[in-house]
């Protein structure tokens, strides 16, 4: 029976782990974080039909139902200018309706930490927290992963699922380093109290000059403890009070320049971007606690390179990093995970990896093209 090392305990790596657990395949997860809640994992994730299929395939039925129940209740989206005037003509062709917004099978909005809790449930004995992978080497018919603390892990296959800055990918495919696209993504969350009720019905997408502001209320059906008790009583979920999620995605020069070149806090960047916005929008951004504001430079793969199939492969941002435009990055990672688990369940590792990589490459190239087009629309100057 084959054995697998999954490097990275994020959404994609844990989905793969659940799929391997269901298939009876030996695995362990190496995660650099010291524990499941030592750092903020981000906030809202939109899970589309592809992502939902992957989760249904990999999770036990009770955990999949808990995932669905734990997602926010949201209404239809609207598209507006900075003064909240409707812009129906700017609705992206790729925009997908929310489930419950007139479409039973629409997108679901999940809290990232809660989803990670669900995906890690039942795998506690297989996750090695605080184990940062540094490099790999081929060993016999398998692979050896070397970690920063000196630990070595050997298996038939290693999967780089450790995101944008994957050290395994950098060693293996240095030519696949994601490229900066001249954009930033700033995001945060605020409590519901005092927020304009018009912003609480469903997602609001604000098209400004050189940046786009996305706002979505995250209102849950019940406390997470109650939901877990109904669907998977032994699963412990992080508390998640209702909140409003927002994200500013824009040209670097419109959001304060590079992090290296420009001083000032993330809050100051947000305040500067808020000038000229409708009072309800600027008030929401102003009410956001500084510690909840996060930011990163957006990097994106130009393509998925070719390589000889072997005992190392990759999924998600580790091999096809995408911009947040279109919301397809996490969903593509989930689809990668489900496909790889299905292929490995069929037997021979070499054949399974070859089949997976062919499928992953085609899916990722389509997603990259869609994301690239969506990015251009969201960064448009007025």
Short mmCIF file of the C-alpha atoms (twelve columns), coordinates in Angstrom:
data_MODEL
# 
_entry.id   MODEL 
# 
loop_
_atom_site.group_PDB 
_atom_site.id 
_atom_site.type_symbol 
_atom_site.label_atom_id 
_atom_site.label_alt_id 
_atom_site.label_comp_id 
_atom_site.label_asym_id 
_atom_site.label_seq_id 
_atom_site.Cartn_x 
_atom_site.Cartn_y 
_atom_site.Cartn_z 
_atom_site.pdbx_PDB_model_num 
ATOM 1   C CA . UNK A 1   0.000   0.000  0.000   1 
ATOM 2   C CA . UNK A 2   1.295   3.461  -0.879  1 
ATOM 3   C CA . UNK A 3   2.095   6.117  1.710   1 
ATOM 4   C CA . UNK A 4   1.849   9.880  1.256   1 
ATOM 5   C CA . UNK A 5   3.415   12.915 2.913   1 
ATOM 6   C CA . UNK A 6   1.230   16.005 2.593   1 
ATOM 7   C CA . UNK A 7   3.282   19.155 3.108   1 
ATOM 8   C CA . UNK A 8   0.853   21.826 4.278   1 
ATOM 9   C CA . UNK A 9   -2.225  21.687 6.492   1 
ATOM 10  C CA . UNK A 10  -4.305  24.327 4.758   1 
ATOM 11  C CA . UNK A 11  -7.624  23.831 3.007   1 
ATOM 12  C CA . UNK A 12  -6.237  21.849 0.059   1 
ATOM 13  C CA . UNK A 13  -3.835  19.678 2.039   1 
ATOM 14  C CA . UNK A 14  -6.465  18.752 4.627   1 
ATOM 15  C CA . UNK A 15  -9.055  17.982 1.961   1 
ATOM 16  C CA . UNK A 16  -6.557  15.581 0.392   1 
ATOM 17  C CA . UNK A 17  -5.912  14.064 3.819   1 
ATOM 18  C CA . UNK A 18  -9.633  13.440 4.325   1 
ATOM 19  C CA . UNK A 19  -9.836  11.820 0.898   1 
ATOM 20  C CA . UNK A 20  -6.896  9.535  1.652   1 
ATOM 21  C CA . UNK A 21  -8.414  8.656  5.033   1 
ATOM 22  C CA . UNK A 22  -11.632 7.555  3.310   1 
ATOM 23  C CA . UNK A 23  -9.615  5.517  0.806   1 
ATOM 24  C CA . UNK A 24  -7.572  3.771  3.514   1 
ATOM 25  C CA . UNK A 25  -4.251  5.181  2.274   1 
ATOM 26  C CA . UNK A 26  -1.468  5.826  4.791   1 
ATOM 27  C CA . UNK A 27  -0.474  9.483  5.105   1 
ATOM 28  C CA . UNK A 28  0.816   12.170 7.413   1 
ATOM 29  C CA . UNK A 29  0.466   15.951 7.220   1 
ATOM 30  C CA . UNK A 30  3.448   18.212 7.922   1 
ATOM 31  C CA . UNK A 31  2.255   21.687 8.951   1 
ATOM 32  C CA . UNK A 32  4.556   24.592 9.831   1 
ATOM 33  C CA . UNK A 33  2.020   26.178 12.214  1 
ATOM 34  C CA . UNK A 34  2.566   25.209 15.846  1 
ATOM 35  C CA . UNK A 35  -1.138  24.430 16.235  1 
ATOM 36  C CA . UNK A 36  -4.498  24.712 14.499  1 
ATOM 37  C CA . UNK A 37  -5.261  28.224 15.779  1 
ATOM 38  C CA . UNK A 38  -1.909  29.945 16.261  1 
ATOM 39  C CA . UNK A 39  -2.495  32.468 13.494  1 
ATOM 40  C CA . UNK A 40  -5.406  33.972 11.662  1 
ATOM 41  C CA . UNK A 41  -6.310  31.858 8.653   1 
ATOM 42  C CA . UNK A 42  -8.297  34.604 6.965   1 
ATOM 43  C CA . UNK A 43  -12.026 35.088 6.912   1 
ATOM 44  C CA . UNK A 44  -14.615 34.346 4.240   1 
ATOM 45  C CA . UNK A 45  -14.161 31.753 1.489   1 
ATOM 46  C CA . UNK A 46  -16.712 31.343 -1.300  1 
ATOM 47  C CA . UNK A 47  -17.063 27.649 -2.100  1 
ATOM 48  C CA . UNK A 48  -18.510 27.053 -5.548  1 
ATOM 49  C CA . UNK A 49  -20.056 23.920 -7.043  1 
ATOM 50  C CA . UNK A 50  -16.625 22.466 -7.905  1 
ATOM 51  C CA . UNK A 51  -15.371 22.998 -4.375  1 
ATOM 52  C CA . UNK A 52  -18.544 21.568 -2.876  1 
ATOM 53  C CA . UNK A 53  -18.237 18.421 -5.018  1 
ATOM 54  C CA . UNK A 54  -14.659 17.979 -3.844  1 
ATOM 55  C CA . UNK A 55  -15.633 18.349 -0.192  1 
ATOM 56  C CA . UNK A 56  -18.545 15.928 -0.599  1 
ATOM 57  C CA . UNK A 57  -16.177 13.400 -2.189  1 
ATOM 58  C CA . UNK A 58  -13.503 13.643 0.506   1 
ATOM 59  C CA . UNK A 59  -15.357 14.310 3.763   1 
ATOM 60  C CA . UNK A 60  -17.425 11.780 5.716   1 
ATOM 61  C CA . UNK A 61  -21.126 12.566 5.163   1 
ATOM 62  C CA . UNK A 62  -21.656 14.005 8.653   1 
ATOM 63  C CA . UNK A 63  -18.734 16.420 8.243   1 
ATOM 64  C CA . UNK A 64  -19.931 17.510 4.817   1 
ATOM 65  C CA . UNK A 65  -23.355 18.300 6.266   1 
ATOM 66  C CA . UNK A 66  -21.670 20.202 9.102   1 
ATOM 67  C CA . UNK A 67  -19.744 22.204 6.519   1 
ATOM 68  C CA . UNK A 68  -22.950 23.161 4.733   1 
ATOM 69  C CA . UNK A 69  -24.715 24.046 7.972   1 
ATOM 70  C CA . UNK A 70  -21.768 26.160 9.157   1 
ATOM 71  C CA . UNK A 71  -21.785 28.416 6.087   1 
ATOM 72  C CA . UNK A 72  -23.258 31.907 6.260   1 
ATOM 73  C CA . UNK A 73  -26.787 32.780 5.207   1 
ATOM 74  C CA . UNK A 74  -26.571 35.384 2.454   1 
ATOM 75  C CA . UNK A 75  -28.787 37.046 -0.101  1 
ATOM 76  C CA . UNK A 76  -28.325 38.263 -3.703  1 
ATOM 77  C CA . UNK A 77  -25.372 40.416 -4.683  1 
ATOM 78  C CA . UNK A 78  -25.488 43.964 -5.985  1 
ATOM 79  C CA . UNK A 79  -22.925 45.907 -7.988  1 
ATOM 80  C CA . UNK A 80  -22.470 49.622 -7.343  1 
ATOM 81  C CA . UNK A 81  -20.190 52.614 -7.855  1 
ATOM 82  C CA . UNK A 82  -18.365 54.351 -4.958  1 
ATOM 83  C CA . UNK A 83  -21.531 56.323 -4.121  1 
ATOM 84  C CA . UNK A 84  -23.664 53.171 -3.987  1 
ATOM 85  C CA . UNK A 85  -25.370 53.872 -7.312  1 
ATOM 86  C CA . UNK A 86  -26.322 50.630 -9.101  1 
ATOM 87  C CA . UNK A 87  -24.002 49.384 -11.848 1 
ATOM 88  C CA . UNK A 88  -25.796 46.332 -13.230 1 
ATOM 89  C CA . UNK A 89  -23.658 46.500 -16.375 1 
ATOM 90  C CA . UNK A 90  -20.516 45.811 -14.334 1 
ATOM 91  C CA . UNK A 91  -21.715 42.447 -13.031 1 
ATOM 92  C CA . UNK A 92  -18.929 40.013 -13.996 1 
ATOM 93  C CA . UNK A 93  -19.992 37.184 -16.272 1 
ATOM 94  C CA . UNK A 94  -18.275 34.770 -13.891 1 
ATOM 95  C CA . UNK A 95  -20.170 35.967 -10.803 1 
ATOM 96  C CA . UNK A 96  -22.039 33.089 -9.187  1 
ATOM 97  C CA . UNK A 97  -25.167 33.428 -7.062  1 
ATOM 98  C CA . UNK A 98  -25.210 32.399 -3.418  1 
ATOM 99  C CA . UNK A 99  -27.103 29.322 -2.358  1 
ATOM 100 C CA . UNK A 100 -30.322 30.612 -0.872  1 
ATOM 101 C CA . UNK A 101 -30.287 33.671 -3.122  1 
ATOM 102 C CA . UNK A 102 -32.779 32.295 -5.598  1 
ATOM 103 C CA . UNK A 103 -30.510 29.397 -6.524  1 
ATOM 104 C CA . UNK A 104 -30.510 26.227 -4.432  1 
ATOM 105 C CA . UNK A 105 -27.131 25.061 -5.709  1 
ATOM 106 C CA . UNK A 106 -25.250 28.351 -5.589  1 
ATOM 107 C CA . UNK A 107 -22.041 29.287 -3.787  1 
ATOM 108 C CA . UNK A 108 -21.610 28.843 -0.066  1 
ATOM 109 C CA . UNK A 109 -19.697 31.354 2.062   1 
ATOM 110 C CA . UNK A 110 -17.570 29.576 4.660   1 
ATOM 111 C CA . UNK A 111 -15.497 30.921 7.510   1 
ATOM 112 C CA . UNK A 112 -11.949 29.798 6.708   1 
ATOM 113 C CA . UNK A 113 -11.012 28.796 10.268  1 
ATOM 114 C CA . UNK A 114 -14.234 26.857 10.766  1 
ATOM 115 C CA . UNK A 115 -13.685 25.031 7.484   1 
ATOM 116 C CA . UNK A 116 -10.149 24.184 8.548   1 
ATOM 117 C CA . UNK A 117 -11.510 22.830 11.837  1 
ATOM 118 C CA . UNK A 118 -13.923 20.584 9.943   1 
ATOM 119 C CA . UNK A 119 -11.255 19.378 7.528   1 
ATOM 120 C CA . UNK A 120 -8.825  18.521 10.323  1 
ATOM 121 C CA . UNK A 121 -11.407 16.636 12.414  1 
ATOM 122 C CA . UNK A 122 -10.511 12.978 12.874  1 
ATOM 123 C CA . UNK A 123 -6.990  13.495 11.549  1 
ATOM 124 C CA . UNK A 124 -5.393  14.663 14.791  1 
ATOM 125 C CA . UNK A 125 -3.068  11.654 15.011  1 
ATOM 126 C CA . UNK A 126 -1.826  12.236 11.450  1 
ATOM 127 C CA . UNK A 127 -1.027  15.967 11.603  1 
ATOM 128 C CA . UNK A 128 2.503   16.954 12.676  1 
ATOM 129 C CA . UNK A 129 2.167   20.541 13.904  1 
ATOM 130 C CA . UNK A 130 5.267   22.729 13.984  1 
ATOM 131 C CA . UNK A 131 6.938   20.668 11.263  1 
ATOM 132 C CA . UNK A 132 8.242   23.075 8.606   1 
ATOM 133 C CA . UNK A 133 9.427   21.293 5.453   1 
ATOM 134 C CA . UNK A 134 12.621  22.709 3.946   1 
ATOM 135 C CA . UNK A 135 13.668  20.412 1.116   1 
ATOM 136 C CA . UNK A 136 13.224  16.968 -0.359  1 
ATOM 137 C CA . UNK A 137 15.336  14.267 -1.928  1 
ATOM 138 C CA . UNK A 138 14.473  11.163 -3.818  1 
ATOM 139 C CA . UNK A 139 15.135  8.010  -1.852  1 
ATOM 140 C CA . UNK A 140 14.853  4.632  -3.587  1 
ATOM 141 C CA . UNK A 141 11.328  4.289  -4.936  1 
ATOM 142 C CA . UNK A 142 10.054  7.132  -2.772  1 
ATOM 143 C CA . UNK A 143 10.898  10.538 -1.410  1 
ATOM 144 C CA . UNK A 144 12.348  11.962 1.812   1 
ATOM 145 C CA . UNK A 145 11.182  15.330 3.165   1 
ATOM 146 C CA . UNK A 146 13.620  17.183 5.423   1 
ATOM 147 C CA . UNK A 147 12.232  19.615 7.995   1 
ATOM 148 C CA . UNK A 148 13.672  22.672 9.709   1 
ATOM 149 C CA . UNK A 149 13.867  20.882 13.075  1 
ATOM 150 C CA . UNK A 150 15.978  18.084 11.592  1 
ATOM 151 C CA . UNK A 151 13.152  15.589 11.281  1 
ATOM 152 C CA . UNK A 152 13.012  13.399 8.167   1 
ATOM 153 C CA . UNK A 153 9.852   11.847 6.746   1 
ATOM 154 C CA . UNK A 154 9.871   9.179  4.040   1 
ATOM 155 C CA . UNK A 155 6.988   7.981  1.881   1 
ATOM 156 C CA . UNK A 156 6.117   6.741  -1.585  1 
ATOM 157 C CA . UNK A 157 4.837   10.193 -2.570  1 
ATOM 158 C CA . UNK A 158 5.156   13.761 -1.281  1 
ATOM 159 C CA . UNK A 159 2.559   16.412 -2.124  1 
ATOM 160 C CA . UNK A 160 3.459   20.093 -1.914  1 
ATOM 161 C CA . UNK A 161 0.289   21.713 -0.588  1 
ATOM 162 C CA . UNK A 162 2.071   24.494 1.268   1 
ATOM 163 C CA . UNK A 163 0.958   27.474 -0.742  1 
ATOM 164 C CA . UNK A 164 2.439   30.411 -2.565  1 
ATOM 165 C CA . UNK A 165 5.920   30.242 -1.022  1 
ATOM 166 C CA . UNK A 166 6.334   26.461 -1.112  1 
ATOM 167 C CA . UNK A 167 10.009  25.603 -0.482  1 
ATOM 168 C CA . UNK A 168 9.555   22.214 -2.139  1 
ATOM 169 C CA . UNK A 169 8.282   23.828 -5.337  1 
ATOM 170 C CA . UNK A 170 11.126  26.354 -5.261  1 
ATOM 171 C CA . UNK A 171 13.654  23.514 -5.072  1 
ATOM 172 C CA . UNK A 172 11.876  21.348 -7.626  1 
ATOM 173 C CA . UNK A 173 10.506  23.910 -10.119 1 
ATOM 174 C CA . UNK A 174 12.240  27.263 -9.567  1 
ATOM 175 C CA . UNK A 175 10.922  28.439 -12.914 1 
ATOM 176 C CA . UNK A 176 7.358   28.198 -11.567 1 
ATOM 177 C CA . UNK A 177 7.714   31.044 -9.052  1 
ATOM 178 C CA . UNK A 178 4.469   33.098 -9.067  1 
ATOM 179 C CA . UNK A 179 4.828   36.574 -10.534 1 
ATOM 180 C CA . UNK A 180 3.834   39.863 -8.913  1 
ATOM 181 C CA . UNK A 181 0.987   41.453 -10.888 1 
ATOM 182 C CA . UNK A 182 1.208   44.961 -9.429  1 
ATOM 183 C CA . UNK A 183 -1.775  44.561 -7.112  1 
ATOM 184 C CA . UNK A 184 -2.519  44.332 -3.403  1 
ATOM 185 C CA . UNK A 185 -5.261  42.597 -1.478  1 
ATOM 186 C CA . UNK A 186 -6.270  44.171 1.846   1 
ATOM 187 C CA . UNK A 187 -9.004  42.536 3.868   1 
ATOM 188 C CA . UNK A 188 -10.632 42.596 7.276   1 
ATOM 189 C CA . UNK A 189 -13.814 42.091 9.213   1 
ATOM 190 C CA . UNK A 190 -16.082 44.218 11.387  1 
ATOM 191 C CA . UNK A 191 -18.874 43.530 13.849  1 
ATOM 192 C CA . UNK A 192 -22.431 43.877 12.536  1 
ATOM 193 C CA . UNK A 193 -23.444 46.577 15.000  1 
ATOM 194 C CA . UNK A 194 -23.719 50.023 13.437  1 
ATOM 195 C CA . UNK A 195 -23.298 48.791 9.863   1 
ATOM 196 C CA . UNK A 196 -25.671 50.268 7.280   1 
ATOM 197 C CA . UNK A 197 -28.525 47.698 6.942   1 
ATOM 198 C CA . UNK A 198 -28.221 48.047 3.174   1 
ATOM 199 C CA . UNK A 199 -24.867 46.240 3.447   1 
ATOM 200 C CA . UNK A 200 -26.315 43.299 5.355   1 
ATOM 201 C CA . UNK A 201 -28.651 41.786 2.764   1 
ATOM 202 C CA . UNK A 202 -25.975 40.107 0.658   1 
ATOM 203 C CA . UNK A 203 -22.649 40.765 -1.073  1 
ATOM 204 C CA . UNK A 204 -21.948 44.305 -2.276  1 
ATOM 205 C CA . UNK A 205 -19.291 44.828 -4.943  1 
ATOM 206 C CA . UNK A 206 -18.049 48.410 -5.298  1 
ATOM 207 C CA . UNK A 207 -16.180 49.319 -8.477  1 
ATOM 208 C CA . UNK A 208 -13.901 52.319 -7.841  1 
ATOM 209 C CA . UNK A 209 -11.022 53.872 -9.775  1 
ATOM 210 C CA . UNK A 210 -8.241  51.283 -9.792  1 
ATOM 211 C CA . UNK A 211 -9.652  49.061 -7.065  1 
ATOM 212 C CA . UNK A 212 -12.703 47.023 -6.138  1 
ATOM 213 C CA . UNK A 213 -14.236 46.679 -2.676  1 
ATOM 214 C CA . UNK A 214 -16.133 43.470 -1.900  1 
ATOM 215 C CA . UNK A 215 -18.339 43.342 1.197   1 
ATOM 216 C CA . UNK A 216 -20.285 40.334 2.458   1 
ATOM 217 C CA . UNK A 217 -22.185 39.802 5.715   1 
ATOM 218 C CA . UNK A 218 -21.284 36.533 7.413   1 
ATOM 219 C CA . UNK A 219 -24.349 35.661 9.449   1 
ATOM 220 C CA . UNK A 220 -24.565 32.094 10.713  1 
ATOM 221 C CA . UNK A 221 -27.610 29.918 11.369  1 
ATOM 222 C CA . UNK A 222 -26.636 29.159 14.958  1 
ATOM 223 C CA . UNK A 223 -23.582 29.115 17.237  1 
ATOM 224 C CA . UNK A 224 -20.918 26.751 15.899  1 
ATOM 225 C CA . UNK A 225 -21.142 24.626 19.042  1 
ATOM 226 C CA . UNK A 226 -24.848 24.068 18.375  1 
ATOM 227 C CA . UNK A 227 -24.283 23.199 14.717  1 
ATOM 228 C CA . UNK A 228 -21.550 20.722 15.590  1 
ATOM 229 C CA . UNK A 229 -23.779 19.063 18.188  1 
ATOM 230 C CA . UNK A 230 -26.452 18.525 15.525  1 
ATOM 231 C CA . UNK A 231 -24.201 17.056 12.841  1 
ATOM 232 C CA . UNK A 232 -20.905 15.820 14.344  1 
ATOM 233 C CA . UNK A 233 -21.006 15.972 18.160  1 
ATOM 234 C CA . UNK A 234 -17.319 15.128 18.616  1 
ATOM 235 C CA . UNK A 235 -16.137 17.905 16.260  1 
ATOM 236 C CA . UNK A 236 -14.985 21.084 18.018  1 
ATOM 237 C CA . UNK A 237 -15.385 24.240 15.955  1 
ATOM 238 C CA . UNK A 238 -13.866 27.640 16.603  1 
ATOM 239 C CA . UNK A 239 -16.407 30.217 17.778  1 
ATOM 240 C CA . UNK A 240 -17.540 32.424 14.909  1 
ATOM 241 C CA . UNK A 241 -19.746 35.369 15.804  1 
ATOM 242 C CA . UNK A 242 -21.544 37.100 12.938  1 
ATOM 243 C CA . UNK A 243 -19.383 39.659 11.132  1 
ATOM 244 C CA . UNK A 244 -19.031 41.675 7.932   1 
ATOM 245 C CA . UNK A 245 -16.166 40.617 5.699   1 
ATOM 246 C CA . UNK A 246 -14.577 43.082 3.297   1 
ATOM 247 C CA . UNK A 247 -11.688 42.998 0.833   1 
ATOM 248 C CA . UNK A 248 -9.973  45.742 -1.136  1 
ATOM 249 C CA . UNK A 249 -8.364  44.430 -4.306  1 
ATOM 250 C CA . UNK A 250 -6.570  47.034 -6.349  1 
ATOM 251 C CA . UNK A 251 -3.618  48.424 -8.199  1 
ATOM 252 C CA . UNK A 252 -0.615  48.840 -5.979  1 
ATOM 253 C CA . UNK A 253 -0.416  52.597 -6.529  1 
ATOM 254 C CA . UNK A 254 -4.087  52.951 -5.536  1 
ATOM 255 C CA . UNK A 255 -3.600  51.139 -2.229  1 
ATOM 256 C CA . UNK A 256 -0.426  52.769 -0.943  1 
ATOM 257 C CA . UNK A 257 2.369   51.225 -3.006  1 
ATOM 258 C CA . UNK A 258 4.484   48.169 -2.220  1 
ATOM 259 C CA . UNK A 259 4.874   47.103 1.362   1 
ATOM 260 C CA . UNK A 260 8.631   47.637 1.061   1 
ATOM 261 C CA . UNK A 261 8.563   51.102 -0.520  1 
ATOM 262 C CA . UNK A 262 5.730   52.734 1.417   1 
ATOM 263 C CA . UNK A 263 5.539   53.206 5.166   1 
ATOM 264 C CA . UNK A 264 2.388   53.428 7.206   1 
ATOM 265 C CA . UNK A 265 0.049   50.872 8.672   1 
ATOM 266 C CA . UNK A 266 -2.453  48.733 6.830   1 
ATOM 267 C CA . UNK A 267 -5.164  50.773 8.516   1 
ATOM 268 C CA . UNK A 268 -3.782  53.957 6.964   1 
ATOM 269 C CA . UNK A 269 -3.882  52.351 3.532   1 
ATOM 270 C CA . UNK A 270 -7.518  51.417 4.109   1 
ATOM 271 C CA . UNK A 271 -8.361  54.940 5.330   1 
ATOM 272 C CA . UNK A 272 -6.771  56.467 2.248   1 
ATOM 273 C CA . UNK A 273 -8.727  54.146 -0.056  1 
ATOM 274 C CA . UNK A 274 -11.960 54.992 1.798   1 
ATOM 275 C CA . UNK A 275 -11.766 58.683 0.932   1 
ATOM 276 C CA . UNK A 276 -14.458 59.506 -1.618  1 
ATOM 277 C CA . UNK A 277 -16.539 56.424 -0.850  1 
ATOM 278 C CA . UNK A 278 -20.155 56.610 0.257   1 
ATOM 279 C CA . UNK A 279 -20.375 57.326 4.017   1 
ATOM 280 C CA . UNK A 280 -21.765 53.872 4.772   1 
ATOM 281 C CA . UNK A 281 -18.764 52.265 3.072   1 
ATOM 282 C CA . UNK A 282 -16.138 54.477 4.686   1 
ATOM 283 C CA . UNK A 283 -17.836 54.004 8.070   1 
ATOM 284 C CA . UNK A 284 -17.616 50.229 7.753   1 
ATOM 285 C CA . UNK A 285 -13.905 50.398 6.956   1 
ATOM 286 C CA . UNK A 286 -13.311 52.896 9.773   1 
ATOM 287 C CA . UNK A 287 -15.038 50.616 12.307  1 
ATOM 288 C CA . UNK A 288 -12.747 47.696 11.504  1 
ATOM 289 C CA . UNK A 289 -10.384 46.880 14.353  1 
ATOM 290 C CA . UNK A 290 -6.775  47.375 13.174  1 
ATOM 291 C CA . UNK A 291 -5.685  43.900 14.278  1 
ATOM 292 C CA . UNK A 292 -8.190  42.272 11.927  1 
ATOM 293 C CA . UNK A 293 -6.796  44.019 8.846   1 
ATOM 294 C CA . UNK A 294 -4.479  41.852 6.751   1 
ATOM 295 C CA . UNK A 295 -2.702  42.506 3.485   1 
ATOM 296 C CA . UNK A 296 -0.588  40.788 0.888   1 
ATOM 297 C CA . UNK A 297 0.957   41.453 -2.460  1 
ATOM 298 C CA . UNK A 298 -0.887  39.518 -5.143  1 
ATOM 299 C CA . UNK A 299 1.197   36.995 -7.044  1 
ATOM 300 C CA . UNK A 300 -0.005  34.689 -9.746  1 
ATOM 301 C CA . UNK A 301 1.352   31.799 -11.812 1 
ATOM 302 C CA . UNK A 302 1.791   32.618 -15.489 1 
ATOM 303 C CA . UNK A 303 1.062   28.991 -16.395 1 
ATOM 304 C CA . UNK A 304 1.488   25.458 -15.097 1 
ATOM 305 C CA . UNK A 305 4.868   24.151 -16.310 1 
ATOM 306 C CA . UNK A 306 5.546   20.659 -17.582 1 
ATOM 307 C CA . UNK A 307 7.741   18.251 -15.605 1 
ATOM 308 C CA . UNK A 308 8.550   14.539 -15.598 1 
ATOM 309 C CA . UNK A 309 6.108   12.668 -13.395 1 
ATOM 310 C CA . UNK A 310 7.782   11.320 -10.257 1 
ATOM 311 C CA . UNK A 311 7.363   10.954 -6.518  1 
ATOM 312 C CA . UNK A 312 6.677   14.608 -5.823  1 
ATOM 313 C CA . UNK A 313 3.608   16.484 -6.982  1 
ATOM 314 C CA . UNK A 314 1.732   19.622 -5.939  1 
ATOM 315 C CA . UNK A 315 -1.709  21.109 -5.578  1 
ATOM 316 C CA . UNK A 316 -3.321  24.503 -5.125  1 
ATOM 317 C CA . UNK A 317 -1.277  27.678 -4.756  1 
ATOM 318 C CA . UNK A 318 1.926   25.670 -4.474  1 
ATOM 319 C CA . UNK A 319 1.776   25.090 -8.241  1 
ATOM 320 C CA . UNK A 320 -0.878  27.416 -9.720  1 
ATOM 321 C CA . UNK A 321 -1.217  30.475 -7.485  1 
ATOM 322 C CA . UNK A 322 -4.114  32.724 -8.495  1 
ATOM 323 C CA . UNK A 323 -5.280  36.213 -7.688  1 
ATOM 324 C CA . UNK A 324 -8.420  36.476 -5.519  1 
ATOM 325 C CA . UNK A 325 -10.396 37.761 -8.512  1 
ATOM 326 C CA . UNK A 326 -13.137 35.288 -9.343  1 
ATOM 327 C CA . UNK A 327 -12.789 33.278 -6.139  1 
ATOM 328 C CA . UNK A 328 -11.455 30.180 -7.885  1 
ATOM 329 C CA . UNK A 329 -8.134  29.603 -6.112  1 
ATOM 330 C CA . UNK A 330 -9.422  27.709 -3.071  1 
ATOM 331 C CA . UNK A 331 -11.977 25.825 -5.145  1 
ATOM 332 C CA . UNK A 332 -9.335  24.691 -7.630  1 
ATOM 333 C CA . UNK A 333 -7.167  23.489 -4.731  1 
ATOM 334 C CA . UNK A 334 -10.084 21.480 -3.353  1 
ATOM 335 C CA . UNK A 335 -10.710 19.961 -6.775  1 
ATOM 336 C CA . UNK A 336 -6.996  19.083 -7.038  1 
ATOM 337 C CA . UNK A 337 -7.165  17.335 -3.672  1 
ATOM 338 C CA . UNK A 338 -10.253 15.295 -4.536  1 
ATOM 339 C CA . UNK A 339 -8.820  14.255 -7.894  1 
ATOM 340 C CA . UNK A 340 -5.476  13.198 -6.424  1 
ATOM 341 C CA . UNK A 341 -7.174  11.195 -3.674  1 
ATOM 342 C CA . UNK A 342 -9.364  9.437  -6.260  1 
ATOM 343 C CA . UNK A 343 -6.392  8.619  -8.471  1 
ATOM 344 C CA . UNK A 344 -4.305  7.253  -5.601  1 
ATOM 345 C CA . UNK A 345 -7.209  5.088  -4.471  1 
ATOM 346 C CA . UNK A 346 -6.969  3.204  -7.760  1 
ATOM 347 C CA . UNK A 347 -3.547  1.729  -6.992  1 
ATOM 348 C CA . UNK A 348 -0.190  2.324  -8.717  1 
ATOM 349 C CA . UNK A 349 1.394   5.571  -7.505  1 
ATOM 350 C CA . UNK A 350 3.160   6.431  -10.752 1 
ATOM 351 C CA . UNK A 351 0.060   5.999  -12.889 1 
ATOM 352 C CA . UNK A 352 -2.072  7.812  -10.339 1 
ATOM 353 C CA . UNK A 353 0.232   10.842 -10.256 1 
ATOM 354 C CA . UNK A 354 0.470   10.981 -14.050 1 
ATOM 355 C CA . UNK A 355 -3.315  10.930 -14.394 1 
ATOM 356 C CA . UNK A 356 -3.762  13.514 -11.650 1 
ATOM 357 C CA . UNK A 357 -1.192  15.919 -13.098 1 
ATOM 358 C CA . UNK A 358 -2.764  15.810 -16.558 1 
ATOM 359 C CA . UNK A 359 -6.198  16.551 -15.090 1 
ATOM 360 C CA . UNK A 360 -4.869  19.219 -12.705 1 
ATOM 361 C CA . UNK A 361 -2.910  21.008 -15.417 1 
ATOM 362 C CA . UNK A 362 -5.926  21.346 -17.706 1 
ATOM 363 C CA . UNK A 363 -8.227  22.525 -14.918 1 
ATOM 364 C CA . UNK A 364 -5.656  24.968 -13.573 1 
ATOM 365 C CA . UNK A 365 -4.938  26.516 -16.959 1 
ATOM 366 C CA . UNK A 366 -8.644  27.211 -17.447 1 
ATOM 367 C CA . UNK A 367 -8.896  28.702 -13.960 1 
ATOM 368 C CA . UNK A 368 -5.799  30.856 -14.498 1 
ATOM 369 C CA . UNK A 369 -7.271  32.238 -17.726 1 
ATOM 370 C CA . UNK A 370 -10.554 33.056 -15.988 1 
ATOM 371 C CA . UNK A 371 -8.756  34.628 -13.042 1 
ATOM 372 C CA . UNK A 372 -6.545  36.700 -15.309 1 
ATOM 373 C CA . UNK A 373 -9.599  38.096 -17.112 1 
ATOM 374 C CA . UNK A 374 -11.374 38.760 -13.815 1 
ATOM 375 C CA . UNK A 375 -8.320  40.530 -12.434 1 
ATOM 376 C CA . UNK A 376 -8.192  42.891 -15.386 1 
ATOM 377 C CA . UNK A 377 -11.864 43.805 -14.849 1 
ATOM 378 C CA . UNK A 378 -11.458 44.453 -11.139 1 
ATOM 379 C CA . UNK A 379 -8.344  46.597 -11.577 1 
ATOM 380 C CA . UNK A 380 -9.885  48.732 -14.320 1 
ATOM 381 C CA . UNK A 381 -9.374  52.474 -14.036 1 
ATOM 382 C CA . UNK A 382 -12.537 54.542 -14.207 1 
# 
